[in-house]
């Protein structure tokens, strides 16, 4: 899923950054069904664009585990075998391995997160400066 997001969701992430660059759009809410996969990855890209340290990006991503409400899921894993329950528990969590894999995949394909942001998402250095001005100052 996370590797697929890197290449399959470029249009959506490019659009997200374009919306974030328009000050009149604020406040902005980033959301998805569970708020951890697409949103978690999108926010990791945003934080990278703002030059936030990797450790902080990962800690932010893992906050989903504190706030994700598993009661909102549409299935009841109690009737499943232990292995299935374990797998379901894993996919319902924000696991550092998921985000790490996606970020490593980007580095393998594009050389760096910054290259991906610029080449695939159109986030030029000027746009990054503008984004920092909006969000950090």
N, CA, C and O atoms as a GROMACS GRO file, in nm:
protein
  548
    1UNK      N    1   0.082  -0.119   0.000
    1UNK     CA    2   0.000   0.000   0.000
    1UNK      C    3   0.087   0.126   0.000
    1UNK      O    4   0.063   0.218  -0.078
    2UNK      N    5   0.186   0.129   0.087
    2UNK     CA    6   0.267   0.250   0.098
    2UNK      C    7   0.351   0.274  -0.027
    2UNK      O    8   0.368   0.388  -0.069
    3UNK      N    9   0.404   0.168  -0.088
    3UNK     CA   10   0.477   0.185  -0.213
    3UNK      C   11   0.382   0.231  -0.323
    3UNK      O   12   0.418   0.314  -0.406
    4UNK      N   13   0.261   0.178  -0.323
    4UNK     CA   14   0.161   0.218  -0.423
    4UNK      C   15   0.124   0.365  -0.406
    4UNK      O   16   0.098   0.434  -0.505
    5UNK      N   17   0.121   0.414  -0.284
    5UNK     CA   18   0.090   0.555  -0.261
    5UNK      C   19   0.196   0.646  -0.322
    5UNK      O   20   0.164   0.752  -0.375
    6UNK      N   21   0.321   0.603  -0.314
    6UNK     CA   22   0.431   0.684  -0.366
    6UNK      C   23   0.410   0.716  -0.513
    6UNK      O   24   0.425   0.831  -0.555
    7UNK      N   25   0.376   0.614  -0.591
    7UNK     CA   26   0.361   0.637  -0.734
    7UNK      C   27   0.217   0.660  -0.776
    7UNK      O   28   0.191   0.737  -0.869
    8UNK      N   29   0.122   0.596  -0.709
    8UNK     CA   30  -0.017   0.604  -0.752
    8UNK      C   31  -0.094   0.724  -0.703
    8UNK      O   32  -0.204   0.752  -0.752
    9UNK      N   33  -0.040   0.796  -0.607
    9UNK     CA   34  -0.114   0.909  -0.549
    9UNK      C   35  -0.043   1.042  -0.571
    9UNK      O   36  -0.072   1.140  -0.503
   10UNK      N   37   0.048   1.044  -0.666
   10UNK     CA   38   0.124   1.169  -0.691
   10UNK      C   39   0.031   1.285  -0.725
   10UNK      O   40   0.053   1.397  -0.679
   11UNK      N   41  -0.070   1.259  -0.804
   11UNK     CA   42  -0.163   1.366  -0.843
   11UNK      C   43  -0.233   1.424  -0.719
   11UNK      O   44  -0.246   1.546  -0.706
   12UNK      N   45  -0.276   1.336  -0.630
   12UNK     CA   46  -0.343   1.382  -0.508
   12UNK      C   47  -0.248   1.460  -0.417
   12UNK      O   48  -0.286   1.563  -0.360
   13UNK      N   49  -0.124   1.412  -0.404
   13UNK     CA   50  -0.028   1.482  -0.319
   13UNK      C   51   0.013   1.616  -0.382
   13UNK      O   52   0.033   1.714  -0.310
   14UNK      N   53   0.026   1.620  -0.513
   14UNK     CA   54   0.057   1.746  -0.582
   14UNK      C   55  -0.057   1.846  -0.556
   14UNK      O   56  -0.032   1.963  -0.527
   15UNK      N   57  -0.179   1.798  -0.567
   15UNK     CA   58  -0.295   1.884  -0.542
   15UNK      C   59  -0.297   1.933  -0.397
   15UNK      O   60  -0.327   2.049  -0.370
   16UNK      N   61  -0.264   1.844  -0.304
   16UNK     CA   62  -0.258   1.882  -0.163
   16UNK      C   63  -0.161   1.998  -0.143
   16UNK      O   64  -0.194   2.097  -0.079
   17UNK      N   65  -0.042   1.985  -0.199
   17UNK     CA   66   0.057   2.092  -0.183
   17UNK      C   67   0.010   2.221  -0.250
   17UNK      O   68   0.031   2.330  -0.196
   18UNK      N   69  -0.053   2.210  -0.365
   18UNK     CA   70  -0.105   2.330  -0.430
   18UNK      C   71  -0.209   2.399  -0.342
   18UNK      O   72  -0.212   2.522  -0.335
   19UNK      N   73  -0.293   2.323  -0.275
   19UNK     CA   74  -0.392   2.380  -0.184
   19UNK      C   75  -0.326   2.441  -0.061
   19UNK      O   76  -0.369   2.545  -0.012
   20UNK      N   77  -0.222   2.375  -0.010
   20UNK     CA   78  -0.152   2.426   0.107
   20UNK      C   79  -0.078   2.557   0.079
   20UNK      O   80  -0.049   2.632   0.171
   21UNK      N   81  -0.048   2.583  -0.047
   21UNK     CA   82   0.025   2.704  -0.084
   21UNK      C   83  -0.065   2.826  -0.099
   21UNK      O   84  -0.016   2.936  -0.125
   22UNK      N   85  -0.196   2.809  -0.083
   22UNK     CA   86  -0.290   2.920  -0.095
   22UNK      C   87  -0.336   2.959   0.046
   22UNK      O   88  -0.414   2.886   0.108
   23UNK      N   89  -0.288   3.071   0.094
   23UNK     CA   90  -0.317   3.112   0.233
   23UNK      C   91  -0.466   3.127   0.260
   23UNK      O   92  -0.511   3.104   0.372
   24UNK      N   93  -0.543   3.165   0.160
   24UNK     CA   94  -0.687   3.181   0.179
   24UNK      C   95  -0.759   3.049   0.205
   24UNK      O   96  -0.875   3.049   0.245
   25UNK      N   97  -0.692   2.938   0.182
   25UNK     CA   98  -0.754   2.806   0.205
   25UNK      C   99  -0.753   2.764   0.351
   25UNK      O  100  -0.819   2.666   0.388
   26UNK      N  101  -0.680   2.835   0.435
   26UNK     CA  102  -0.666   2.792   0.574
   26UNK      C  103  -0.784   2.835   0.658
   26UNK      O  104  -0.841   2.941   0.634
   27UNK      N  105  -0.820   2.756   0.757
   27UNK     CA  106  -0.756   2.632   0.801
   27UNK      C  107  -0.788   2.516   0.707
   27UNK      O  108  -0.892   2.514   0.642
   28UNK      N  109  -0.696   2.421   0.701
   28UNK     CA  110  -0.708   2.303   0.616
   28UNK      C  111  -0.709   2.178   0.704
   28UNK      O  112  -0.633   2.169   0.801
   29UNK      N  113  -0.793   2.083   0.669
   29UNK     CA  114  -0.797   1.955   0.738
   29UNK      C  115  -0.753   1.848   0.638
   29UNK      O  116  -0.806   1.839   0.528
   30UNK      N  117  -0.655   1.768   0.677
   30UNK     CA  118  -0.612   1.653   0.598
   30UNK      C  119  -0.674   1.530   0.661
   30UNK      O  120  -0.660   1.507   0.781
   31UNK      N  121  -0.742   1.450   0.580
   31UNK     CA  122  -0.811   1.335   0.637
   31UNK      C  123  -0.824   1.224   0.534
   31UNK      O  124  -0.817   1.249   0.413
   32UNK      N  125  -0.843   1.103   0.582
   32UNK     CA  126  -0.876   0.988   0.499
   32UNK      C  127  -0.962   0.895   0.585
   32UNK      O  128  -0.998   0.931   0.697
   33UNK      N  129  -0.996   0.779   0.535
   33UNK     CA  130  -1.088   0.690   0.605
   33UNK      C  131  -1.044   0.662   0.748
   33UNK      O  132  -1.122   0.682   0.842
   34UNK      N  133  -0.921   0.617   0.766
   34UNK     CA  134  -0.872   0.585   0.900
   34UNK      C  135  -0.776   0.690   0.955
   34UNK      O  136  -0.743   0.687   1.073
   35UNK      N  137  -0.732   0.781   0.870
   35UNK     CA  138  -0.646   0.889   0.917
   35UNK      C  139  -0.503   0.848   0.947
   35UNK      O  140  -0.431   0.922   1.013
   36UNK      N  141  -0.460   0.731   0.900
   36UNK     CA  142  -0.324   0.687   0.932
   36UNK      C  143  -0.241   0.654   0.810
   36UNK      O  144  -0.120   0.676   0.811
   37UNK      N  145  -0.300   0.601   0.705
   37UNK     CA  146  -0.221   0.559   0.591
   37UNK      C  147  -0.198   0.673   0.493
   37UNK      O  148  -0.089   0.730   0.489
   38UNK      N  149  -0.298   0.708   0.415
   38UNK     CA  150  -0.282   0.817   0.319
   38UNK      C  151  -0.254   0.948   0.391
   38UNK      O  152  -0.164   1.023   0.352
   39UNK      N  153  -0.329   0.976   0.496
   39UNK     CA  154  -0.307   1.100   0.569
   39UNK      C  155  -0.172   1.099   0.638
   39UNK      O  156  -0.099   1.198   0.635
   40UNK      N  157  -0.137   0.988   0.700
   40UNK     CA  158  -0.008   0.978   0.768
   40UNK      C  159   0.108   0.997   0.672
   40UNK      O  160   0.204   1.067   0.702
   41UNK      N  161   0.098   0.935   0.555
   41UNK     CA  162   0.203   0.950   0.455
   41UNK      C  163   0.205   1.092   0.400
   41UNK      O  164   0.312   1.150   0.383
   42UNK      N  165   0.088   1.149   0.373
   42UNK     CA  166   0.081   1.287   0.322
   42UNK      C  167   0.143   1.384   0.422
   42UNK      O  168   0.217   1.474   0.383
   43UNK      N  169   0.112   1.367   0.548
   43UNK     CA  170   0.167   1.457   0.650
   43UNK      C  171   0.318   1.436   0.660
   43UNK      O  172   0.392   1.532   0.684
   44UNK      N  173   0.365   1.314   0.643
   44UNK     CA  174   0.511   1.292   0.646
   44UNK      C  175   0.578   1.368   0.532
   44UNK      O  176   0.688   1.421   0.548
   45UNK      N  177   0.512   1.372   0.416
   45UNK     CA  178   0.567   1.450   0.304
   45UNK      C  179   0.566   1.599   0.335
   45UNK      O  180   0.663   1.670   0.307
   46UNK      N  181   0.457   1.645   0.394
   46UNK     CA  182   0.448   1.786   0.432
   46UNK      C  183   0.558   1.823   0.532
   46UNK      O  184   0.625   1.924   0.516
   47UNK      N  185   0.574   1.741   0.633
   47UNK     CA  186   0.678   1.769   0.733
   47UNK      C  187   0.817   1.764   0.671
   47UNK      O  188   0.904   1.842   0.709
   48UNK      N  189   0.838   1.674   0.576
   48UNK     CA  190   0.966   1.669   0.505
   48UNK      C  191   0.988   1.798   0.427
   48UNK      O  192   1.099   1.852   0.426
   49UNK      N  193   0.884   1.846   0.362
   49UNK     CA  194   0.894   1.971   0.286
   49UNK      C  195   0.929   2.088   0.376
   49UNK      O  196   0.988   2.186   0.331
   50UNK      N  197   0.892   2.078   0.502
   50UNK     CA  198   0.921   2.184   0.599
   50UNK      C  199   1.055   2.163   0.669
   50UNK      O  200   1.091   2.238   0.760
   51UNK      N  201   1.130   2.059   0.626
   51UNK     CA  202   1.260   2.025   0.684
   51UNK      C  203   1.252   1.986   0.832
   51UNK      O  204   1.342   2.017   0.910
   52UNK      N  205   1.146   1.919   0.868
   52UNK     CA  206   1.130   1.867   1.004
   52UNK      C  207   1.216   1.741   1.016
   52UNK      O  208   1.219   1.661   0.922
   53UNK      N  209   1.285   1.720   1.127
   53UNK     CA  210   1.372   1.602   1.142
   53UNK      C  211   1.294   1.469   1.130
   53UNK      O  212   1.177   1.459   1.167
   54UNK      N  213   1.364   1.370   1.076
   54UNK     CA  214   1.304   1.236   1.055
   54UNK      C  215   1.241   1.180   1.182
   54UNK      O  216   1.132   1.125   1.176
   55UNK      N  217   1.308   1.193   1.294
   55UNK     CA  218   1.257   1.138   1.420
   55UNK      C  219   1.122   1.203   1.456
   55UNK      O  220   1.031   1.134   1.502
   56UNK      N  221   1.110   1.330   1.436
   56UNK     CA  222   0.986   1.402   1.464
   56UNK      C  223   0.876   1.357   1.368
   56UNK      O  224   0.760   1.341   1.408
   57UNK      N  225   0.911   1.337   1.242
   57UNK     CA  226   0.814   1.289   1.143
   57UNK      C  227   0.760   1.153   1.185
   57UNK      O  228   0.639   1.130   1.181
   58UNK      N  229   0.849   1.063   1.224
   58UNK     CA  230   0.805   0.929   1.265
   58UNK      C  231   0.720   0.936   1.392
   58UNK      O  232   0.618   0.868   1.402
   59UNK      N  233   0.761   1.016   1.487
   59UNK     CA  234   0.682   1.030   1.611
   59UNK      C  235   0.542   1.083   1.582
   59UNK      O  236   0.445   1.038   1.642
   60UNK      N  237   0.533   1.178   1.490
   60UNK     CA  238   0.402   1.232   1.452
   60UNK      C  239   0.317   1.123   1.388
   60UNK      O  240   0.199   1.109   1.422
   61UNK      N  241   0.375   1.046   1.298
   61UNK     CA  242   0.303   0.936   1.232
   61UNK      C  243   0.251   0.836   1.335
   61UNK      O  244   0.137   0.790   1.325
   62UNK      N  245   0.333   0.803   1.433
   62UNK     CA  246   0.295   0.702   1.533
   62UNK      C  247   0.187   0.752   1.630
   62UNK      O  248   0.128   0.672   1.701
   63UNK      N  249   0.162   0.882   1.633
   63UNK     CA  250   0.054   0.934   1.716
   63UNK      C  251  -0.082   0.877   1.676
   63UNK      O  252  -0.175   0.874   1.756
   64UNK      N  253  -0.093   0.831   1.551
   64UNK     CA  254  -0.219   0.770   1.507
   64UNK      C  255  -0.258   0.654   1.597
   64UNK      O  256  -0.377   0.628   1.618
   65UNK      N  257  -0.160   0.584   1.651
   65UNK     CA  258  -0.190   0.469   1.737
   65UNK      C  259  -0.260   0.512   1.866
   65UNK      O  260  -0.337   0.436   1.924
   66UNK      N  261  -0.232   0.632   1.908
   66UNK     CA  262  -0.294   0.682   2.030
   66UNK      C  263  -0.440   0.721   2.006
   66UNK      O  264  -0.524   0.708   2.095
   67UNK      N  265  -0.469   0.768   1.885
   67UNK     CA  266  -0.601   0.826   1.859
   67UNK      C  267  -0.691   0.744   1.767
   67UNK      O  268  -0.808   0.778   1.751
   68UNK      N  269  -0.640   0.638   1.706
   68UNK     CA  270  -0.720   0.557   1.616
   68UNK      C  271  -0.823   0.478   1.697
   68UNK      O  272  -0.786   0.406   1.790
   69UNK      N  273  -0.949   0.490   1.661
   69UNK     CA  274  -1.057   0.422   1.732
   69UNK      C  275  -1.092   0.293   1.659
   69UNK      O  276  -1.165   0.295   1.560
   70UNK      N  277  -1.040   0.181   1.708
   70UNK     CA  278  -1.063   0.052   1.643
   70UNK      C  279  -1.209   0.009   1.650
   70UNK      O  280  -1.251  -0.081   1.577
   71UNK      N  281  -1.286   0.072   1.735
   71UNK     CA  282  -1.429   0.038   1.743
   71UNK      C  283  -1.504   0.083   1.618
   71UNK      O  284  -1.616   0.038   1.593
   72UNK      N  285  -1.443   0.173   1.541
   72UNK     CA  286  -1.508   0.224   1.419
   72UNK      C  287  -1.496   0.128   1.302
   72UNK      O  288  -1.557   0.151   1.197
   73UNK      N  289  -1.420   0.020   1.316
   73UNK     CA  290  -1.402  -0.073   1.206
   73UNK      C  291  -1.531  -0.150   1.182
   73UNK      O  292  -1.614  -0.164   1.271
   74UNK      N  293  -1.546  -0.200   1.059
   74UNK     CA  294  -1.671  -0.265   1.019
   74UNK      C  295  -1.670  -0.416   1.036
   74UNK      O  296  -1.766  -0.482   0.997
   75UNK      N  297  -1.567  -0.471   1.091
   75UNK     CA  298  -1.561  -0.616   1.109
   75UNK      C  299  -1.529  -0.649   1.254
   75UNK      O  300  -1.474  -0.567   1.327
   76UNK      N  301  -1.565  -0.770   1.293
   76UNK     CA  302  -1.539  -0.816   1.430
   76UNK      C  303  -1.437  -0.929   1.423
   76UNK      O  304  -1.470  -1.040   1.382
   77UNK      N  305  -1.313  -0.901   1.463
   77UNK     CA  306  -1.207  -1.001   1.452
   77UNK      C  307  -1.215  -1.112   1.556
   77UNK      O  308  -1.136  -1.206   1.551
   78UNK      N  309  -1.308  -1.104   1.650
   78UNK     CA  310  -1.315  -1.204   1.757
   78UNK      C  311  -1.341  -1.344   1.706
   78UNK      O  312  -1.299  -1.442   1.769
   79UNK      N  313  -1.410  -1.356   1.593
   79UNK     CA  314  -1.440  -1.487   1.538
   79UNK      C  315  -1.328  -1.542   1.450
   79UNK      O  316  -1.340  -1.652   1.396
   80UNK      N  317  -1.221  -1.467   1.434
   80UNK     CA  318  -1.110  -1.507   1.348
   80UNK      C  319  -1.005  -1.585   1.427
   80UNK      O  320  -1.000  -1.577   1.550
   81UNK      N  321  -0.922  -1.660   1.355
   81UNK     CA  322  -0.812  -1.731   1.419
   81UNK      C  323  -0.708  -1.630   1.469
   81UNK      O  324  -0.711  -1.512   1.432
   82UNK      N  325  -0.618  -1.677   1.553
   82UNK     CA  326  -0.518  -1.589   1.613
   82UNK      C  327  -0.434  -1.516   1.509
   82UNK      O  328  -0.406  -1.397   1.523
   83UNK      N  329  -0.393  -1.588   1.403
   83UNK     CA  330  -0.309  -1.527   1.301
   83UNK      C  331  -0.383  -1.414   1.230
   83UNK      O  332  -0.325  -1.309   1.201
   84UNK      N  333  -0.511  -1.434   1.202
   84UNK     CA  334  -0.590  -1.331   1.136
   84UNK      C  335  -0.610  -1.212   1.229
   84UNK      O  336  -0.601  -1.097   1.186
   85UNK      N  337  -0.637  -1.240   1.356
   85UNK     CA  338  -0.652  -1.130   1.453
   85UNK      C  339  -0.523  -1.049   1.461
   85UNK      O  340  -0.527  -0.926   1.469
   86UNK      N  341  -0.409  -1.117   1.459
   86UNK     CA  342  -0.281  -1.048   1.466
   86UNK      C  343  -0.258  -0.963   1.341
   86UNK      O  344  -0.212  -0.849   1.350
   87UNK      N  345  -0.291  -1.018   1.224
   87UNK     CA  346  -0.276  -0.943   1.100
   87UNK      C  347  -0.368  -0.821   1.097
   87UNK      O  348  -0.326  -0.712   1.057
   88UNK      N  349  -0.492  -0.839   1.140
   88UNK     CA  350  -0.586  -0.727   1.143
   88UNK      C  351  -0.540  -0.619   1.240
   88UNK      O  352  -0.554  -0.500   1.212
   89UNK      N  353  -0.486  -0.661   1.352
   89UNK     CA  354  -0.435  -0.565   1.449
   89UNK      C  355  -0.319  -0.485   1.389
   89UNK      O  356  -0.308  -0.364   1.411
   90UNK      N  357  -0.233  -0.552   1.312
   90UNK     CA  358  -0.120  -0.484   1.251
   90UNK      C  359  -0.165  -0.382   1.147
   90UNK      O  360  -0.115  -0.270   1.145
   91UNK      N  361  -0.259  -0.421   1.061
   91UNK     CA  362  -0.300  -0.326   0.957
   91UNK      C  363  -0.386  -0.213   1.011
   91UNK      O  364  -0.406  -0.112   0.943
   92UNK      N  365  -0.437  -0.228   1.132
   92UNK     CA  366  -0.512  -0.119   1.195
   92UNK      C  367  -0.421  -0.025   1.272
   92UNK      O  368  -0.468   0.069   1.336
   93UNK      N  369  -0.291  -0.050   1.268
   93UNK     CA  370  -0.200   0.035   1.343
   93UNK      C  371  -0.111   0.114   1.248
   93UNK      O  372  -0.094   0.079   1.131
   94UNK      N  373  -0.054   0.219   1.301
   94UNK     CA  374   0.050   0.294   1.230
   94UNK      C  375   0.180   0.232   1.276
   94UNK      O  376   0.225   0.257   1.388
   95UNK      N  377   0.240   0.153   1.191
   95UNK     CA  378   0.363   0.081   1.224
   95UNK      C  379   0.480   0.155   1.160
   95UNK      O  380   0.475   0.188   1.041
   96UNK      N  381   0.582   0.180   1.236
   96UNK     CA  382   0.697   0.254   1.184
   96UNK      C  383   0.755   0.188   1.059
   96UNK      O  384   0.811   0.256   0.974
   97UNK      N  385   0.742   0.057   1.049
   97UNK     CA  386   0.796  -0.013   0.932
   97UNK      C  387   0.724   0.030   0.804
   97UNK      O  388   0.785   0.034   0.697
   98UNK      N  389   0.595   0.063   0.813
   98UNK     CA  390   0.519   0.105   0.694
   98UNK      C  391   0.574   0.236   0.638
   98UNK      O  392   0.606   0.245   0.519
   99UNK      N  393   0.584   0.335   0.725
   99UNK     CA  394   0.633   0.465   0.679
   99UNK      C  395   0.780   0.458   0.639
   99UNK      O  396   0.820   0.518   0.540
  100UNK      N  397   0.859   0.384   0.715
  100UNK     CA  398   1.001   0.369   0.681
  100UNK      C  399   1.016   0.306   0.544
  100UNK      O  400   1.099   0.349   0.464
  101UNK      N  401   0.935   0.205   0.516
  101UNK     CA  402   0.942   0.139   0.386
  101UNK      C  403   0.912   0.238   0.273
  101UNK      O  404   0.984   0.243   0.174
  102UNK      N  405   0.806   0.317   0.288
  102UNK     CA  406   0.769   0.414   0.185
  102UNK      C  407   0.879   0.516   0.163
  102UNK      O  408   0.911   0.550   0.049
  103UNK      N  409   0.936   0.564   0.270
  103UNK     CA  410   1.040   0.666   0.259
  103UNK      C  411   1.167   0.607   0.198
  103UNK      O  412   1.235   0.675   0.121
  104UNK      N  413   1.200   0.483   0.232
  104UNK     CA  414   1.315   0.416   0.172
  104UNK      C  415   1.289   0.389   0.023
  104UNK      O  416   1.379   0.402  -0.059
  105UNK      N  417   1.167   0.352  -0.009
  105UNK     CA  418   1.128   0.329  -0.148
  105UNK      C  419   1.147   0.457  -0.231
  105UNK      O  420   1.199   0.452  -0.342
  106UNK      N  421   1.105   0.568  -0.175
  106UNK     CA  422   1.124   0.698  -0.243
  106UNK      C  423   1.273   0.723  -0.267
  106UNK      O  424   1.313   0.764  -0.376
  107UNK      N  425   1.354   0.700  -0.166
  107UNK     CA  426   1.497   0.726  -0.179
  107UNK      C  427   1.560   0.634  -0.284
  107UNK      O  428   1.650   0.677  -0.356
  108UNK      N  429   1.514   0.511  -0.293
  108UNK     CA  430   1.564   0.419  -0.396
  108UNK      C  431   1.523   0.464  -0.536
  108UNK      O  432   1.603   0.458  -0.629
  109UNK      N  433   1.400   0.510  -0.550
  109UNK     CA  434   1.347   0.547  -0.681
  109UNK      C  435   1.391   0.686  -0.726
  109UNK      O  436   1.412   0.709  -0.845
  110UNK      N  437   1.404   0.779  -0.631
  110UNK     CA  438   1.427   0.920  -0.666
  110UNK      C  439   1.556   0.978  -0.608
  110UNK      O  440   1.592   1.092  -0.639
  111UNK      N  441   1.625   0.903  -0.526
  111UNK     CA  442   1.750   0.951  -0.468
  111UNK      C  443   1.733   1.019  -0.334
  111UNK      O  444   1.823   1.014  -0.250
  112UNK      N  445   1.618   1.083  -0.313
  112UNK     CA  446   1.590   1.149  -0.184
  112UNK      C  447   1.443   1.189  -0.179
  112UNK      O  448   1.374   1.194  -0.280
  113UNK      N  449   1.398   1.218  -0.059
  113UNK     CA  450   1.261   1.269  -0.041
  113UNK      C  451   1.249   1.404  -0.112
  113UNK      O  452   1.148   1.431  -0.177
  114UNK      N  453   1.351   1.488  -0.099
  114UNK     CA  454   1.348   1.620  -0.163
  114UNK      C  455   1.334   1.609  -0.315
  114UNK      O  456   1.260   1.685  -0.376
  115UNK      N  457   1.404   1.514  -0.375
  115UNK     CA  458   1.391   1.495  -0.520
  115UNK      C  459   1.249   1.455  -0.556
  115UNK      O  460   1.193   1.504  -0.654
  116UNK      N  461   1.190   1.366  -0.478
  116UNK     CA  462   1.052   1.324  -0.502
  116UNK      C  463   0.956   1.442  -0.492
  116UNK      O  464   0.869   1.461  -0.576
  117UNK      N  465   0.974   1.522  -0.387
  117UNK     CA  466   0.889   1.639  -0.368
  117UNK      C  467   0.898   1.734  -0.487
  117UNK      O  468   0.796   1.786  -0.533
  118UNK      N  469   1.018   1.755  -0.536
  118UNK     CA  470   1.034   1.850  -0.646
  118UNK      C  471   0.997   1.789  -0.782
  118UNK      O  472   0.920   1.847  -0.857
  119UNK      N  473   1.052   1.671  -0.812
  119UNK     CA  474   1.033   1.612  -0.945
  119UNK      C  475   0.891   1.560  -0.967
  119UNK      O  476   0.835   1.579  -1.075
  120UNK      N  477   0.834   1.496  -0.868
  120UNK     CA  478   0.704   1.432  -0.886
  120UNK      C  479   0.587   1.515  -0.836
  120UNK      O  480   0.476   1.506  -0.889
  121UNK      N  481   0.611   1.596  -0.734
  121UNK     CA  482   0.500   1.672  -0.674
  121UNK      C  483   0.508   1.820  -0.706
  121UNK      O  484   0.421   1.897  -0.665
  122UNK      N  485   0.611   1.861  -0.778
  122UNK     CA  486   0.621   2.000  -0.821
  122UNK      C  487   0.653   2.098  -0.711
  122UNK      O  488   0.630   2.218  -0.726
  123UNK      N  489   0.706   2.050  -0.601
  123UNK     CA  490   0.735   2.137  -0.487
  123UNK      C  491   0.877   2.191  -0.502
  123UNK      O  492   0.972   2.136  -0.447
  124UNK      N  493   0.889   2.299  -0.575
  124UNK     CA  494   1.018   2.363  -0.601
  124UNK      C  495   1.072   2.426  -0.472
  124UNK      O  496   0.997   2.443  -0.376
  125UNK      N  497   1.201   2.459  -0.470
  125UNK     CA  498   1.255   2.528  -0.352
  125UNK      C  499   1.176   2.656  -0.318
  125UNK      O  500   1.156   2.685  -0.200
  126UNK      N  501   1.133   2.730  -0.418
  126UNK     CA  502   1.054   2.852  -0.393
  126UNK      C  503   0.921   2.818  -0.327
  126UNK      O  504   0.880   2.886  -0.233
  127UNK      N  505   0.855   2.714  -0.374
  127UNK     CA  506   0.728   2.674  -0.314
  127UNK      C  507   0.750   2.623  -0.172
  127UNK      O  508   0.665   2.645  -0.084
  128UNK      N  509   0.861   2.557  -0.148
  128UNK     CA  510   0.892   2.513  -0.012
  128UNK      C  511   0.914   2.632   0.080
  128UNK      O  512   0.867   2.632   0.194
  129UNK      N  513   0.984   2.733   0.032
  129UNK     CA  514   1.003   2.855   0.113
  129UNK      C  515   0.868   2.920   0.143
  129UNK      O  516   0.843   2.965   0.255
  130UNK      N  517   0.782   2.923   0.043
  130UNK     CA  518   0.649   2.981   0.062
  130UNK      C  519   0.569   2.900   0.164
  130UNK      O  520   0.501   2.957   0.250
  131UNK      N  521   0.576   2.770   0.155
  131UNK     CA  522   0.506   2.683   0.248
  131UNK      C  523   0.557   2.703   0.392
  131UNK      O  524   0.479   2.708   0.486
  132UNK      N  525   0.688   2.715   0.406
  132UNK     CA  526   0.746   2.741   0.537
  132UNK      C  527   0.699   2.876   0.592
  132UNK      O  528   0.670   2.889   0.711
  133UNK      N  529   0.691   2.974   0.503
  133UNK     CA  530   0.645   3.107   0.546
  133UNK      C  531   0.501   3.099   0.597
  133UNK      O  532   0.468   3.161   0.698
  134UNK      N  533   0.419   3.024   0.530
  134UNK     CA  534   0.278   3.010   0.570
  134UNK      C  535   0.265   2.933   0.701
  134UNK      O  536   0.192   2.974   0.791
  135UNK      N  537   0.336   2.821   0.710
  135UNK     CA  538   0.312   2.727   0.820
  135UNK      C  539   0.405   2.741   0.941
  135UNK      O  540   0.370   2.698   1.051
  136UNK      N  541   0.520   2.800   0.922
  136UNK     CA  542   0.617   2.804   1.033
  136UNK      C  543   0.642   2.943   1.089
  136UNK      O  544   0.704   2.956   1.195
  137UNK      N  545   0.596   3.046   1.022
  137UNK     CA  546   0.629   3.182   1.068
  137UNK      C  547   0.505   3.259   1.102
  137UNK      O  548   0.514   3.375   1.142
   0.00000   0.00000   0.00000
